[in-house]
């Protein structure tokens, strides 16, 4: 079975052209820039949230506040 990365590497110019034509037919030429802009903003927000989450987790691990107590 082919992984997504292998599939993307094997896409040729003809396949990209067909995908582009289908996108234009489905969404129209005016909507595609808006969709691309929204996708870019959402990816930026995702990366920003992932970085902030990583900072929070590293700060918690350094301070030892992991939310558990060691009562015996």
N, C-alpha and C positions, 0 to 999 in steps of 0.2 A: 504494500500500500504506500502511496506517495504522500509525504508530508506537505504542509502548506508552503514551506520554504522551497522545497523542490519543485512544487507546482508553479510558484511565482517565477523561479529561475528559468523554467521551460516555456514561458509565455513568449511568443514571437510578436512581430509587428502586426501581422494579420489579425491575430487574436485581440490585440489591444485596439485595433481599428474597429473590429466588430463590437467589442464591449463599449467603446465610445459611441458608436452609432446607436446601440440599444439604449444607452443612457440618455442620449439626446431625444430619442423617440419616446421614452418613458417620462422624462421630467421636463423636457423642453430646454431650449438653449438659454433661456433667462434664469432658470432655476439652478442650473449646474454650478455657477459661481457662488450662489448663496449656500448651496449644500457643501461645497468645498470650504467656504469660509466658516460655516458652522462646525464642520468636522475638525478644522484646524483649531478653533477655539476650544472645542471639547477635549481634544488631545492635549492642548496646553494646560487646561484645568486639571486633567487627569495626572499629568506629570508633576504639576505643582502640588497637588494633594498627596501624591506618592512621596515626594521629597519631604513634605511637612510631616507625613506619617513616619517616615524613616528617622527624622530628627526627634520626634516625640519618643519613639521606641528606644533610640540610643540614649536619650536623656534619662529615661526610666531605668534602663539597665545599668547606667553609671551610678545612679543614686540608690539603686537597690529596691526601689518602690515598684514591685511587680504585682502588688495587690494580694499577696498571700502572706499568711502569718504562720510561724512555726510554733504553735502551742502543743505541748505534750501532755 
